Amino acid sequence: MSDEYQIDIPPSFFAVFSDPVRQRLREPIGVVRARYEVCEDLATALVEQARILAHVEVPSEDEVLQRIHAGLRSAGSGVSPDEARWVVLRLAELLGWQTPQLDEGEAGDAA
């Protein structure tokens, strides 16, 4: 079976699924690829919502990203806490916004 996957997965996403001690993936590469596509699509889909929030409701870009992060960390979001962090950091990158300091200990850690 040839490996013809043509989407480059960034090292930052591989880190989400890597064991830092063993320096290898904790999941099969097929799972990592599928999760990357979900997370990249999610970050891209959130761009317009984040822009609207920044101009209409929320006083700062950082607060927009914090709120989106909290939502993604809640139960039922469909992403793990590590994936939620990656999605928000990718969203900030797509928007050209400053990288936020994200809280790690919020409710929903078992997502």
Backbone as CSV, one residue per row, in Angstrom:
resi,resn,N_x,N_y,N_z,CA_x,CA_y,CA_z,C_x,C_y,C_z
1,MET,0.849,-1.183,0.000,0.000,0.000,0.000,0.888,1.237,0.000
2,SER,0.672,2.107,-0.961,1.489,3.318,-1.020,0.879,4.409,-0.159
3,ASP,1.732,5.276,0.301,1.295,6.377,1.148,1.242,7.639,0.301
4,GLU,0.059,7.955,-0.212,-0.093,9.092,-1.114,-0.784,10.275,-0.447
5,TYR,-0.684,10.367,0.844,-1.280,11.467,1.583,-0.539,12.742,1.220
6,GLN,-1.239,13.754,0.752,-0.572,14.931,0.226,-0.708,16.183,1.088
7,ILE,-1.318,16.068,2.225,-1.446,17.216,3.120,-0.296,17.176,4.107
8,ASP,0.444,18.272,4.189,1.542,18.359,5.147,0.984,18.689,6.530
9,ILE,1.250,17.825,7.476,0.831,18.052,8.857,1.972,18.781,9.562
10,PRO,1.680,19.922,10.175,2.751,20.670,10.838,3.250,19.958,12.093
11,PRO,4.515,20.181,12.442,5.075,19.572,13.657,4.263,19.908,14.910
12,SER,3.656,21.096,14.949,2.864,21.474,16.124,1.682,20.534,16.324
13,PHE,1.131,20.002,15.226,0.019,19.063,15.378,0.520,17.674,15.729
14,PHE,1.632,17.259,15.136,2.212,15.976,15.533,2.497,15.962,17.028
15,ALA,2.897,17.097,17.581,3.207,17.188,19.010,1.985,16.870,19.869
16,VAL,0.791,17.172,19.372,-0.445,16.882,20.105,-0.581,15.378,20.346
17,PHE,-0.095,14.582,19.413,-0.241,13.127,19.479,1.063,12.400,19.763
18,SER,2.083,13.122,20.176,3.388,12.496,20.410,3.652,12.281,21.887
19,ASP,4.323,11.193,22.174,4.797,10.900,23.519,6.148,11.600,23.657
20,PRO,6.248,12.593,24.537,7.497,13.355,24.627,8.691,12.530,25.111
21,VAL,8.439,11.489,25.872,9.528,10.655,26.379,10.030,9.709,25.283
22,ARG,9.111,8.993,24.673,9.488,8.028,23.635,9.728,8.669,22.276
23,GLN,9.234,9.885,22.088,9.337,10.624,20.832,8.739,9.839,19.659
24,ARG,7.541,9.322,19.908,6.799,8.645,18.856,5.317,8.905,19.036
25,LEU,4.560,8.673,17.974,3.120,8.921,18.016,2.416,7.940,18.944
26,ARG,1.406,8.463,19.678,0.584,7.625,20.551,-0.580,6.996,19.790
27,GLU,-0.840,7.483,18.590,-1.945,6.986,17.760,-1.392,6.612,16.382
28,PRO,-2.077,5.731,15.656,-1.654,5.415,14.286,-1.690,6.665,13.403
29,ILE,-0.826,6.714,12.417,-0.726,7.882,11.552,-2.063,8.204,10.879
30,GLY,-2.852,7.207,10.558,-4.163,7.446,9.949,-5.091,8.234,10.863
31,VAL,-5.039,7.936,12.145,-5.845,8.670,13.126,-5.356,10.114,13.225
32,VAL,-4.045,10.287,13.271,-3.476,11.644,13.369,-3.870,12.465,12.143
33,ARG,-3.794,11.866,10.982,-4.182,12.582,9.752,-5.647,12.992,9.789
34,ALA,-6.499,12.068,10.189,-7.936,12.366,10.249,-8.220,13.475,11.251
35,ARG,-7.587,13.414,12.416,-7.801,14.443,13.441,-7.247,15.793,12.978
36,TYR,-6.125,15.782,12.257,-5.571,17.033,11.730,-6.573,17.690,10.787
37,GLU,-7.142,16.915,9.900,-8.106,17.479,8.957,-9.302,18.083,9.686
38,VAL,-9.786,17.395,10.715,-10.910,17.915,11.501,-10.510,19.232,12.179
39,CYS,-9.360,19.238,12.815,-8.928,20.420,13.565,-8.602,21.597,12.653
40,GLU,-7.960,21.344,11.529,-7.660,22.422,10.572,-8.957,22.993,10.004
41,ASP,-9.887,22.124,9.644,-11.183,22.595,9.134,-11.915,23.415,10.192
42,LEU,-11.855,22.975,11.441,-12.516,23.694,12.527,-11.904,25.080,12.713
43,ALA,-10.590,25.157,12.720,-9.920,26.458,12.871,-10.318,27.393,11.732
44,THR,-10.332,26.875,10.523,-10.705,27.683,9.364,-12.158,28.142,9.455
45,ALA,-13.028,27.259,9.895,-14.446,27.598,10.016,-14.697,28.646,11.092
46,LEU,-13.836,28.708,12.097,-14.025,29.660,13.195,-13.506,31.064,12.887
47,VAL,-12.801,31.230,11.785,-12.221,32.539,11.453,-13.293,33.625,11.396
48,GLU,-14.340,33.397,10.632,-15.369,34.431,10.472,-16.105,34.704,11.786
49,GLN,-16.394,33.645,12.545,-17.070,33.828,13.836,-16.195,34.664,14.771
50,ALA,-14.913,34.406,14.790,-14.001,35.162,15.657,-13.949,36.631,15.244
51,ARG,-13.921,36.887,13.947,-13.906,38.282,13.464,-15.185,39.018,13.875
52,ILE,-16.307,38.352,13.739,-17.585,38.964,14.116,-17.598,39.264,15.615
53,LEU,-17.187,38.294,16.431,-17.149,38.514,17.877,-16.241,39.691,18.235
54,ALA,-15.119,39.790,17.565,-14.161,40.861,17.868,-14.720,42.240,17.518
55,HIS,-15.577,42.311,16.514,-16.106,43.610,16.093,-17.443,43.970,16.726
56,VAL,-18.146,42.970,17.234,-19.496,43.231,17.718,-19.636,43.078,19.231
57,GLU,-19.154,41.969,19.778,-19.477,41.621,21.154,-18.338,41.714,22.149
58,VAL,-17.183,41.235,21.773,-16.106,41.012,22.729,-15.067,42.125,22.616
59,PRO,-14.600,42.638,23.758,-13.726,43.805,23.739,-12.307,43.574,23.228
60,SER,-11.809,42.338,23.216,-10.426,42.136,22.768,-10.285,40.824,22.009
61,GLU,-9.276,40.780,21.155,-8.987,39.562,20.406,-8.653,38.419,21.359
62,ASP,-7.889,38.714,22.396,-7.521,37.682,23.370,-8.767,37.083,24.023
63,GLU,-9.716,37.924,24.374,-10.953,37.435,24.999,-11.753,36.569,24.032
64,VAL,-11.779,36.934,22.758,-12.454,36.104,21.749,-11.836,34.711,21.740
65,LEU,-10.516,34.660,21.686,-9.827,33.370,21.637,-10.015,32.578,22.929
66,GLN,-10.034,33.267,24.065,-10.270,32.588,25.348,-11.663,31.958,25.372
67,ARG,-12.656,32.677,24.883,-14.026,32.153,24.878,-14.169,30.960,23.935
68,ILE,-13.548,31.051,22.769,-13.604,29.932,21.835,-12.901,28.721,22.438
69,HIS,-11.780,28.949,23.095,-11.045,27.866,23.746,-11.904,27.202,24.815
70,ALA,-12.573,27.998,25.624,-13.444,27.446,26.668,-14.548,26.593,26.044
71,GLY,-15.123,27.064,24.959,-16.166,26.303,24.281,-15.660,24.987,23.718
72,LEU,-14.483,25.016,23.140,-13.914,23.799,22.570,-13.488,22.794,23.640
73,ARG,-13.194,23.282,24.834,-12.799,22.384,25.927,-14.007,21.783,26.644
74,SER,-15.186,22.233,26.319,-16.370,21.707,26.994,-16.710,20.318,26.471
75,ALA,-17.391,19.554,27.309,-17.803,18.203,26.929,-18.679,18.270,25.682
76,GLY,-18.471,17.352,24.793,-19.291,17.296,23.591,-18.804,18.141,22.435
77,SER,-17.659,18.790,22.584,-17.156,19.650,21.508,-16.609,18.839,20.339
78,GLY,-16.228,17.597,20.617,-15.696,16.747,19.557,-14.187,16.789,19.412
79,VAL,-13.534,17.599,20.249,-12.069,17.654,20.232,-11.535,17.471,21.644
80,SER,-10.334,16.943,21.737,-9.688,16.764,23.040,-9.172,18.120,23.532
81,PRO,-8.841,18.237,24.806,-8.268,19.499,25.309,-7.004,19.915,24.549
82,ASP,-6.141,18.958,24.210,-4.937,19.289,23.445,-5.285,19.757,22.038
83,GLU,-6.271,19.124,21.430,-6.714,19.558,20.104,-7.355,20.943,20.187
84,ALA,-8.131,21.201,21.241,-8.760,22.512,21.420,-7.698,23.603,21.479
85,ARG,-6.648,23.345,22.216,-5.537,24.309,22.304,-4.925,24.541,20.928
86,TRP,-4.670,23.472,20.187,-4.065,23.600,18.867,-4.990,24.390,17.939
87,VAL,-6.283,24.095,17.968,-7.241,24.800,17.105,-7.216,26.301,17.383
88,VAL,-7.196,26.678,18.652,-7.216,28.110,18.996,-5.894,28.786,18.601
89,LEU,-4.786,28.103,18.799,-3.502,28.673,18.382,-3.449,28.809,16.857
90,ARG,-3.996,27.835,16.146,-4.058,27.908,14.684,-5.006,29.021,14.256
91,LEU,-6.117,29.169,14.940,-7.062,30.239,14.648,-6.389,31.600,14.796
92,ALA,-5.642,31.797,15.867,-4.919,33.060,16.058,-3.957,33.298,14.901
93,GLU,-3.297,32.248,14.468,-2.366,32.361,13.339,-3.103,32.755,12.058
94,LEU,-4.227,32.103,11.782,-5.010,32.411,10.584,-5.513,33.852,10.588
95,LEU,-5.853,34.350,11.771,-6.361,35.714,11.900,-5.252,36.764,11.938
96,GLY,-4.023,36.319,12.164,-2.922,37.261,12.321,-2.967,37.958,13.669
97,TRP,-3.590,37.304,14.661,-3.698,37.854,16.006,-2.549,37.335,16.861
98,GLN,-2.322,38.018,17.962,-1.291,37.607,18.900,-1.646,36.252,19.520
99,THR,-0.630,35.432,19.771,-0.843,34.130,20.393,-1.343,34.316,21.818
100,PRO,-2.487,33.718,22.158,-3.040,33.897,23.497,-2.378,32.987,24.528
101,GLN,-2.457,33.392,25.779,-2.087,32.520,26.897,-3.355,31.778,27.275
102,LEU,-3.386,30.482,27.034,-4.600,29.708,27.234,-4.577,29.002,28.589
103,ASP,-5.729,29.066,29.276,-5.888,28.366,30.551,-5.931,26.877,30.286
104,GLU,-5.289,26.099,31.140,-5.254,24.648,30.984,-6.236,23.937,31.897
105,GLY,-6.620,24.534,33.009,-7.393,23.808,34.018,-8.865,24.100,34.032
106,GLU,-9.474,24.385,32.905,-10.901,24.698,32.881,-11.744,23.425,32.933
107,ALA,-13.006,23.601,33.218,-13.942,22.476,33.195,-14.006,21.918,31.788
108,GLY,-14.215,20.616,31.704,-14.319,19.986,30.389,-13.060,19.267,29.993
109,ASP,-12.134,19.052,30.939,-10.873,18.398,30.619,-11.054,16.994,30.077
110,ALA,-12.154,16.365,30.339,-12.370,14.994,29.885,-13.074,14.923,28.548
111,ALA,-13.017,15.968,27.766,-13.702,16.001,26.472,-13.243,14.920,25.530
